[in-house]
Amino acid sequence: MNELNLSSHQELYVQQVRELAELFGFETRNKYQVLDQNKQPLVFAAEQQKGLFGFLFRQFLGHWRKFDIHFMTPDRRVLFVAHHPFRFFFQRVEVRDSQGRFMGAIQMRFAIFTKRFDVHNERGQTIMEVASPLLKFWTFSFRRQNREVALVQKKWSGLFSEVFTDKDMFKIEYKDQSLSAPDRLLVLAASIFVDLLYFERKAD
């Protein structure tokens, strides 16, 4: 069984991999590389929806569509999978390990002036609440019992990337070092959920 242990990492960087087609207005398969605090490759993540229908759904349905994102080692061994079911409201991502065992989910919540979602464990219990205040819409605080345990921030990618492509960069900070390995994986999956939900060009 393939495993990813993030216990020794205090920071991670999630960088979207840009493709040339984005310069011409086409939404390509979402791909990311996850770097450690020394900017060394740790994980590769890629959307698996391929073919003509996958292309069309990306162009017209954006993040509402059904799709899977595989998180893999640099040599492409699957570590875990984030599944996004088809939904128009209250988006959700369900995370399973390489053997198909349910690990948890990230569930969007109703909010008017903030961005909010919950992180659930394998039993469906809420283990972290996430919010991005109105005036800090690039910052997502993960809280447990009203204490910040992790932070995801969208970083500036440069003028060219911000204007012409969807090349996003996120920084993950694990502020509570007692977070379990599954908790850390769910925070990592949530960082990509944040990008797809709020920053992907087709998100609107």
Secondary structure, DSSP 8 states (H G I E B T S, - for coil): ------TT-SEEEEEE---GGGGGT-----EEEEE-TTS-EEEEEEE---HHHHHHHHHHHGGGS-EEEEEE-TT--EEEEEEE---SSS-EEEEEETT--EEEEEEE---SSSEEEEEE-TTS-EEEEEEE-GGGTTEEEEEETTEEEEEEEEE---HHHHHH----EEEEEE--TT--HHHHHHHHHHHHHHIIIIISGGG-
